């Protein structure tokens, strides 16, 4: 499996992604306030995980991505799937769904215990039914990253869909078909790189760094270009999640 690694250009001075003149007192103060909101998940998003399986790395990144989104985008009426649905109406929906489900358990083969378990199961399943979907959360994040650094996920036909697919396979094995283990590992490798850069970009955007400064920093940083090359390489092998006509870089 070809992997391209590197940290910086040979003729580049220093090891900083961005020049230190971007780290103004005002930005430091803003970041301190932001860290209180993020509860140190920014550090979790940027931590390198050495010595663990790629499944562990991607599962951790996915969980961190959702946690970051929940803190960066607090729930509002407009983010609900049915915005006008009130709290009282949500309770009525859950109650109606529970009772309708239990009513289907007719016959002597079902006990009161069975009906009680089904009632709890439906209630648990609908506990957050009006919240944003996981996919829409990933869409919010990638839109910020793409605005800041156009093309950051260009190798993917649908980046949020790829993240959801991998998450469901890892957490709910069998939710999505897993026909070829090797191609799935390729997709895991692609998302390992991509998730880290998307989250890094979202955090730089929230830190108030100008988009042109981020683009220039990434352009001059070999690790970013190598990330793009790795993603192209792996996605070509995995097939289904690659952008149409994608060619290796």
C-alpha positions in Angstrom: 0.0 0.0 0.0 1.8 3.2 -1.1 1.8 5.9 1.5 3.4 9.3 1.1 4.7 10.9 4.3 6.3 14.1 5.1 6.2 17.1 7.4 7.7 20.1 5.7 9.6 21.2 2.6 13.4 20.7 2.8 14.0 24.4 2.0 11.3 25.7 4.3 12.3 27.3 7.6 10.6 26.3 10.8 7.9 23.8 11.7 4.9 26.0 11.8 1.9 25.5 9.6 1.1 29.2 9.9 3.4 32.1 10.5 3.5 33.2 14.1 2.3 36.7 13.2 -1.2 35.2 12.9 -1.2 34.5 16.6 -2.2 37.9 17.8 -3.3 38.6 21.4 -6.9 39.1 20.2 -6.9 35.6 18.6 -5.4 34.1 21.7 -8.1 35.6 23.8 -10.7 34.4 21.4 -9.3 30.9 21.4 -9.3 30.8 25.2 -13.0 31.5 25.2 -13.5 29.0 22.4 -11.7 26.2 24.3 -14.1 26.6 27.2 -16.9 25.8 24.8 -15.0 23.0 23.1 -14.0 21.4 26.4 -10.6 20.4 25.0 -12.1 18.5 22.0 -9.9 20.7 19.8 -6.9 18.9 21.2 -8.5 15.6 20.7 -9.1 16.5 17.0 -5.5 17.2 16.5 -3.9 14.5 18.6 -1.8 11.9 16.7 -2.8 8.4 17.7 0.3 6.1 17.3 0.3 2.4 17.9 -3.5 1.9 17.5 -5.5 0.3 14.7 -6.8 2.4 11.9 -10.4 1.4 13.0 -9.7 2.9 16.4 -8.3 6.1 14.9 -11.3 6.7 12.6 -13.9 5.8 15.3 -12.2 8.3 17.6 -12.1 11.0 14.9 -15.7 10.4 14.0 -16.8 10.7 17.7 -14.7 13.9 18.1 -16.2 15.4 14.9 -19.7 14.9 16.2 -18.7 16.3 19.6 -17.1 19.3 18.1 -20.1 20.0 15.9 -22.5 19.8 19.0 -20.4 22.5 20.7 -19.7 24.7 17.7 -23.3 24.5 16.5 -25.6 24.4 19.5 -29.1 23.1 18.8 -31.7 25.7 17.8 -35.2 25.6 16.5 -33.9 26.0 12.9 -31.7 22.9 13.2 -34.5 20.6 14.1 -35.7 18.2 11.4 -39.2 19.5 11.9 -38.6 23.0 13.2 -42.2 23.8 14.3 -42.6 20.7 16.3 -43.0 21.7 20.0 -41.8 19.8 23.0 -45.4 18.8 23.8 -45.9 17.6 20.2 -42.7 15.6 20.3 -44.0 13.8 23.4 -47.3 13.0 21.7 -45.4 11.6 18.7 -43.3 9.3 20.9 -46.4 8.2 22.8 -48.4 7.5 19.7 -45.5 5.5 18.2 -45.0 3.5 21.3 -48.7 2.6 21.6 -49.0 1.8 17.9 -46.0 -0.5 18.1 -47.3 -2.3 21.2 -50.7 -2.7 19.7 -49.2 -4.9 16.9 -48.0 -7.5 19.5 -51.2 -9.5 19.5 -51.5 -13.2 20.2 -50.5 -15.5 23.1 -46.9 -15.7 22.0 -46.2 -12.2 23.3 -46.1 -11.5 27.0 -46.6 -8.3 29.0 -42.8 -8.3 29.4 -42.4 -8.4 25.6 -44.8 -5.5 25.2 -43.0 -3.5 27.9 -39.6 -4.2 26.2 -41.0 -3.0 22.9 -42.4 0.1 24.5 -39.0 0.9 25.9 -37.2 0.1 22.6 -39.4 2.4 20.6 -39.1 5.2 23.2 -35.3 4.9 23.1 -35.2 4.9 19.3 -37.3 8.1 19.2 -35.5 9.9 22.1 -33.7 12.3 19.7 -35.8 11.8 16.5 -36.1 15.6 15.9 -32.4 16.4 16.2 -30.0 17.0 13.4 -28.8 13.8 11.7 -25.2 12.7 12.0 -24.9 13.2 8.2 -26.1 16.8 8.4 -23.6 17.5 11.1 -20.8 16.3 8.9 -22.2 18.4 6.0 -22.0 21.5 8.2 -18.3 20.8 9.0 -17.2 20.0 5.4 -19.0 23.1 4.1 -16.8 25.3 6.4 -13.7 23.4 5.4 -14.4 23.7 1.7 -15.1 27.4 2.0 -11.8 27.9 3.8 -9.8 25.5 1.6 -11.6 24.7 -1.7 -10.9 21.2 -2.9 -10.0 19.8 0.6 -12.4 16.9 0.0 -12.6 17.0 -3.8 -11.6 13.4 -4.2 -14.8 12.3 -2.5 -18.1 12.1 -4.4 -19.9 12.8 -1.1 -17.7 13.3 1.9 -20.5 13.2 4.6 -21.9 10.0 3.0 -18.5 8.4 3.2 -18.1 9.3 6.9 -21.6 8.0 7.7 -20.9 4.7 5.7 -17.7 4.0 7.6 -19.2 4.9 11.0 -22.2 2.6 10.4 -20.0 -0.3 9.3 -17.7 0.0 12.3 -20.3 0.6 14.9 -23.2 -1.4 13.4 -21.5 -4.2 11.5 -23.9 -5.3 8.8 -25.8 -1.9 8.4 -23.9 -1.5 5.1 -22.6 -4.3 3.0 -18.9 -5.0 3.5 -18.0 -7.0 0.4 -14.3 -6.5 0.3 -12.2 -6.0 3.4 -9.3 -4.6 1.5 -11.3 -1.8 -0.2 -12.9 -0.9 3.2 -9.4 -0.5 4.7 -8.5 1.8 1.8 -11.6 3.9 2.6 -10.6 3.9 6.3 -7.2 5.2 5.3 -8.6 7.9 3.1 -10.9 9.1 5.9 -8.2 9.0 8.5 -6.3 11.6 6.6 -9.3 13.6 5.5 -11.1 13.8 8.8 -8.0 15.2 10.5 -7.6 18.0 7.9 -11.3 18.9 7.8 -11.4 19.2 11.6 -8.1 21.2 11.6 -9.5 23.6 9.0 -12.8 24.1 10.9 -10.8 24.9 14.0 -8.5 27.4 12.2 -11.6 29.0 10.7 -13.2 29.4 14.2 -9.9 30.8 15.5 -10.4 33.7 13.1 -7.6 32.9 10.7 -8.1 34.4 7.3 -9.0 31.8 4.6 -6.2 33.0 2.3 -3.7 32.5 5.1 -4.9 29.0 5.7 -4.7 28.2 2.0 -1.2 29.6 1.7 -0.1 27.6 4.8 -1.6 24.4 3.4 -0.1 25.0 -0.1 3.4 25.3 1.4 3.0 22.4 3.8 4.0 19.1 2.3 1.9 17.1 4.7 -1.3 18.6 3.3 -0.3 17.8 -0.3 0.7 14.3 0.7 -2.7 13.9 2.4 -4.4 14.8 -0.9 -2.2 12.3 -2.7 -2.9 9.5 -0.1 -6.7 10.1 -0.4 -6.7 9.9 -4.1 -4.6 6.7 -4.0 -6.8 5.0 -1.5 -10.1 6.1 -3.0 -9.2 4.8 -6.4 -8.8 1.4 -4.8 -12.0 1.6 -2.8 -14.1 2.8 -5.7 -17.6 3.7 -4.6 -16.9 6.9 -2.6 -14.5 8.4 -5.1 -15.4 11.4 -7.3 -16.2 10.4 -10.9 -13.2 10.4 -13.1 -10.7 10.6 -10.2 -7.2 9.9 -11.3 -4.2 9.2 -9.0 -2.1 12.3 -8.2 
